[in-house]
Amino acid sequence: MPLAHFDGALAVVTGAGSGLGRATALALAERGATVIAADIDLPAADRTIALAKALGPGGAAYRVDVSDAAAMEAFAAEVKDTHHVPDIVVNNAGIAVAGPFLDTGVTDWERVLGVNLWGVVHGSRLFGKQMVDRVQALPNKPDKPNLGGHIVNIASAAAFAPWRTLPAYCTTKAAVLMLSQCLRAELAGSRIGVTAVCPGFTGTSIIENGTFVGRDEAVRERLRRRSHKALRLRNYPPERVAEHIVGAIIKNRAVVPVTFEGHLLQTLSRVSPSSLRLLARIPTPQG
């Protein structure tokens, strides 16, 4: 069942210090939700809460490394003890690692898996358990059934399509998409919605903060500049993605592709996966 009313809701957003995480936190705050902004950069999370207070009830900022299981355990427990069980959880924190598979080392894989996949696993497992326990603890009335909450996992249009220069990133985002669909089936009986949001090119800082492996430093820097320029030219702000996230929570949608390329890649993955495999072979320009 959809969680359609945000007044009085508690929303946890990871990676909330900038980009899509901040935009989502502010969109929820503007609609009446109290926001828990979690980010590895605490001052950035503090700034998000300062902005949220100007729009709605405000909230609290926490420094959290989503890849750290113990830190996430402590964070989830503190949110419950200090506030209450969240009604909305947006597992948004993510990083990019780009470059050939054979040049992507174990350390790079551990980083991207830790944030992009384990971060979603930790957030979904810990807060999902709290939501389920809350539903089971409260008496259920046929005329007013308990709403368990909603979990949003930020995947990517890359979840629909392979790409030769993004093996680590595509793998983690495809895993987030599948995890979300499995979790949606499991938690439906507890009236907990789960949505995978799959944006295409969006104006966030993920390229600036990303890792480019392989080739020499000059080529990596040129690729970084070209990628950043492409995102600016695409000019799709994170605030527009945040509006899709809000709508997905209200409508309890399962998978939400965002941007033209998000919809296109989802469609091609269904009707012509062979075309995506061919597109994946196109090499990245050298600069």
C-alpha positions as CSV (number, residue, x, y, z in Angstrom):
1,M,0.0,0.0,0.0
2,P,1.3,3.5,-0.8
3,L,2.5,5.8,1.9
4,A,0.6,8.8,0.6
5,H,0.9,11.3,3.5
6,F,4.2,12.8,4.5
7,D,3.0,15.1,7.3
8,G,4.6,13.6,10.5
9,A,6.6,11.0,8.6
10,L,10.2,10.3,9.4
11,A,12.4,9.9,6.3
12,V,16.0,8.6,6.4
13,V,18.1,9.6,3.3
14,T,21.7,8.3,2.8
15,G,24.1,10.3,0.7
16,A,22.0,13.3,1.7
17,G,24.9,15.8,1.7
18,S,24.6,16.7,-1.9
19,G,23.1,15.9,-5.3
20,L,20.2,13.6,-5.5
21,G,20.3,12.8,-1.8
22,R,20.0,16.4,-0.8
23,A,17.3,17.1,-3.4
24,T,15.3,14.1,-2.2
25,A,15.6,15.1,1.5
26,L,14.4,18.6,0.6
27,A,11.5,17.4,-1.5
28,L,10.3,15.2,1.4
29,A,10.8,18.0,3.9
30,E,8.8,20.4,1.8
31,R,5.9,18.0,2.0
32,G,6.0,17.7,5.8
33,A,8.5,15.0,6.5
34,T,11.1,15.1,9.2
35,V,14.4,14.3,7.6
36,I,17.4,12.2,8.8
37,A,20.2,13.2,6.5
38,A,23.1,10.7,6.6
39,D,26.3,11.3,4.8
40,I,30.0,10.5,5.2
41,D,30.5,14.3,5.0
42,L,28.8,15.6,8.2
43,P,29.1,19.3,7.4
44,A,27.4,18.6,4.1
45,A,24.6,16.7,5.9
46,D,24.3,19.6,8.3
47,R,23.8,22.0,5.4
48,T,21.0,19.8,4.1
49,I,19.2,19.9,7.4
50,A,19.6,23.7,7.6
51,L,17.9,23.9,4.2
52,A,15.2,21.4,5.3
53,K,14.4,23.5,8.3
54,A,13.5,26.4,6.0
55,L,11.1,24.2,4.1
56,G,9.5,21.9,6.7
57,P,10.0,20.4,10.2
58,G,13.8,20.0,9.7
59,G,15.5,16.9,11.2
60,A,19.0,15.8,12.1
61,A,22.3,15.1,10.4
62,Y,24.5,12.0,11.0
63,R,27.9,11.0,9.7
64,V,27.6,7.5,8.4
65,D,29.7,5.3,6.2
66,V,27.0,3.1,4.6
67,S,29.6,0.4,3.7
68,D,30.4,-0.1,7.4
69,A,28.1,-2.8,8.8
70,A,28.8,-1.9,12.5
71,A,28.3,1.9,11.8
72,M,25.0,1.2,10.1
73,E,23.8,-1.0,12.9
74,A,24.6,1.8,15.4
75,F,23.0,4.4,13.1
76,A,19.8,2.5,12.7
77,A,19.5,1.9,16.4
78,E,20.1,5.6,17.2
79,V,17.5,6.7,14.7
80,K,14.9,4.4,16.3
81,D,15.9,5.3,19.9
82,T,16.2,9.1,19.4
83,H,13.3,9.5,16.9
84,H,11.2,6.5,16.0
85,V,11.1,3.8,13.3
86,P,11.4,5.6,10.0
87,D,8.4,5.7,7.6
88,I,10.5,6.3,4.5
89,V,14.1,5.1,3.8
90,V,16.0,6.3,0.7
91,N,19.2,4.3,0.1
92,N,20.8,6.8,-2.1
93,A,24.5,6.9,-1.3
94,G,26.6,5.8,-4.3
95,I,30.0,6.1,-6.0
96,A,31.2,5.6,-9.5
97,V,34.2,3.5,-10.7
98,A,34.8,3.6,-14.4
99,G,37.4,1.8,-16.5
100,P,38.1,-1.6,-18.0
101,F,37.3,-4.7,-15.9
102,L,40.9,-5.9,-16.2
103,D,42.2,-2.6,-14.8
104,T,39.7,-2.5,-11.9
105,G,41.5,-3.8,-8.9
106,V,40.2,-5.6,-5.8
107,T,40.3,-2.4,-3.7
108,D,38.2,-0.6,-6.4
109,W,35.7,-3.5,-6.4
110,E,35.5,-3.5,-2.6
111,R,34.8,0.3,-2.5
112,V,32.1,0.3,-5.1
113,L,30.4,-2.9,-3.8
114,G,30.7,-1.5,-0.2
115,V,28.8,1.7,-1.0
116,N,26.6,0.9,-3.9
117,L,25.4,-2.6,-2.9
118,W,26.3,-3.2,0.8
119,G,25.0,0.2,1.6
120,V,21.6,-0.6,0.2
121,V,21.7,-4.1,1.8
122,H,22.5,-2.5,5.3
123,G,19.9,0.2,5.0
124,S,17.1,-2.1,3.7
125,R,17.9,-4.9,6.2
126,L,18.1,-2.8,9.3
127,F,15.3,-0.3,8.7
128,G,13.2,-2.9,7.0
129,K,13.3,-5.1,10.1
130,Q,12.3,-2.1,12.2
131,M,9.3,-1.4,9.9
132,V,8.2,-5.1,10.0
133,D,8.5,-5.2,13.8
134,R,6.4,-2.1,14.1
135,V,3.6,-3.5,11.9
136,Q,3.6,-6.8,13.9
137,A,3.5,-4.9,17.2
138,L,0.5,-2.8,16.4
139,P,-3.1,-4.0,16.3
140,N,-4.4,-4.0,12.7
141,K,-7.9,-2.6,12.0
142,P,-9.6,-3.6,8.7
143,D,-10.8,0.0,8.2
144,K,-7.4,1.5,9.1
145,P,-4.6,-1.0,8.2
146,N,-1.1,-0.3,9.4
147,L,1.1,1.2,6.8
148,G,4.5,-0.3,7.3
149,G,6.5,2.3,5.3
150,H,8.4,2.6,2.1
151,I,12.0,1.8,1.0
152,V,13.5,3.5,-2.1
153,N,16.7,2.1,-3.5
154,I,18.6,4.3,-6.0
155,A,19.8,2.1,-8.8
156,S,20.6,3.6,-12.3
157,A,19.7,3.3,-15.9
158,A,23.0,1.4,-16.0
159,A,21.1,-1.4,-14.2
160,F,19.4,-2.2,-17.5
161,A,22.4,-2.2,-19.8
162,P,26.0,-3.5,-19.9
163,W,28.8,-1.1,-20.8
164,R,32.4,-2.1,-21.4
165,T,33.8,0.9,-19.4
166,L,31.5,0.6,-16.4
167,P,31.6,-3.1,-15.3
168,A,31.8,-2.4,-11.6
169,Y,29.1,0.3,-11.6
170,C,26.7,-1.6,-13.9
171,T,27.1,-4.7,-11.8
172,T,26.3,-3.0,-8.5
173,K,23.3,-1.1,-9.9
174,A,21.9,-4.2,-11.6
175,A,22.2,-6.0,-8.2
176,V,20.3,-3.1,-6.5
177,L,17.5,-3.4,-9.0
178,M,17.2,-7.2,-8.4
179,L,17.5,-6.8,-4.7
180,S,14.7,-4.3,-4.6
181,Q,12.4,-6.5,-6.6
182,C,13.1,-9.5,-4.3
183,L,12.6,-7.3,-1.2
184,R,9.3,-5.8,-2.6
185,A,7.9,-9.3,-2.9
186,E,9.0,-10.3,0.6
187,L,7.7,-7.1,2.4
188,A,4.4,-6.6,0.6
189,G,2.6,-8.7,3.2
190,S,3.8,-6.2,5.8
191,R,2.5,-3.3,3.7
192,I,6.0,-2.0,3.1
193,G,6.6,-0.7,-0.4
194,V,9.9,-1.0,-2.1
195,T,10.9,1.0,-5.2
196,A,14.0,0.9,-7.4
197,V,14.7,4.2,-9.0
198,C,16.8,4.1,-12.1
199,P,17.9,7.6,-13.3
200,G,19.9,8.2,-16.4
201,F,22.3,11.1,-16.8
202,T,21.7,13.5,-13.9
203,G,23.5,16.7,-12.8
204,T,25.1,15.4,-9.6
205,S,28.7,15.3,-8.4
206,I,29.1,11.5,-8.9
207,I,31.6,12.1,-11.8
208,E,33.6,14.6,-9.9
209,N,33.9,12.2,-7.0
210,G,34.3,9.1,-9.1
211,T,37.3,6.9,-9.8
212,F,38.7,6.3,-13.2
213,V,41.0,3.3,-13.5
214,G,43.4,2.2,-16.2
215,R,45.2,4.3,-18.8
216,D,47.5,7.2,-17.8
217,E,46.5,10.1,-15.5
218,A,46.2,12.5,-18.4
219,V,43.7,10.3,-20.2
220,R,41.7,9.7,-17.0
221,E,41.5,13.5,-16.4
222,R,40.3,14.1,-19.9
223,L,37.6,11.4,-19.5
224,R,36.5,13.0,-16.2
225,R,36.2,16.4,-17.9
226,R,34.3,15.0,-20.8
227,S,31.9,13.1,-18.6
228,H,31.3,16.2,-16.4
229,K,30.6,18.3,-19.5
230,A,28.2,15.8,-20.8
231,L,26.2,15.9,-17.6
232,R,26.1,19.7,-17.7
233,L,24.9,19.6,-21.3
234,R,22.3,17.0,-20.4
235,N,21.0,19.5,-17.8
236,Y,18.7,17.2,-15.9
237,P,18.8,18.4,-12.3
238,P,18.5,16.1,-9.3
239,E,15.4,18.0,-8.2
240,R,13.5,16.5,-11.1
241,V,14.6,13.0,-10.1
242,A,13.5,13.8,-6.5
243,E,10.0,14.5,-7.8
244,H,9.9,11.1,-9.4
245,I,11.0,9.6,-6.1
246,V,8.2,11.3,-4.2
247,G,5.7,10.2,-6.8
248,A,7.0,6.6,-6.6
249,I,6.4,6.5,-2.8
250,I,2.9,7.9,-3.2
251,K,2.0,5.5,-5.9
252,N,4.0,2.6,-4.6
253,R,5.7,1.9,-7.9
254,A,8.1,-1.0,-8.3
255,V,10.6,0.3,-10.8
256,V,11.0,3.9,-11.9
257,P,13.2,4.8,-14.9
258,V,14.0,8.5,-15.0
259,T,15.1,10.6,-18.0
260,F,14.8,9.7,-21.7
261,E,17.8,7.3,-21.6
262,G,16.5,5.6,-18.5
263,H,13.2,4.8,-20.3
264,L,15.0,3.9,-23.5
265,L,17.4,1.4,-21.9
266,Q,14.7,-0.2,-19.9
267,T,12.6,-0.7,-23.1
268,L,15.6,-2.1,-25.0
269,S,16.5,-4.5,-22.2
270,R,13.0,-6.0,-22.7
271,V,12.5,-5.9,-26.5
272,S,16.1,-6.0,-27.8
273,P,18.8,-7.0,-25.3
274,S,21.1,-7.9,-28.2
275,S,21.2,-4.3,-29.3
276,L,22.3,-3.3,-25.8
277,R,25.1,-5.9,-26.0
278,L,26.3,-4.3,-29.2
279,L,26.1,-0.8,-27.8
280,A,28.2,-2.0,-24.8
281,R,31.1,-2.7,-27.2
282,I,31.5,1.0,-28.2
283,P,34.8,2.2,-26.8
284,T,35.1,5.4,-24.8
285,P,36.8,8.3,-26.7
286,Q,40.3,8.9,-25.5
287,G,39.9,12.7,-25.1
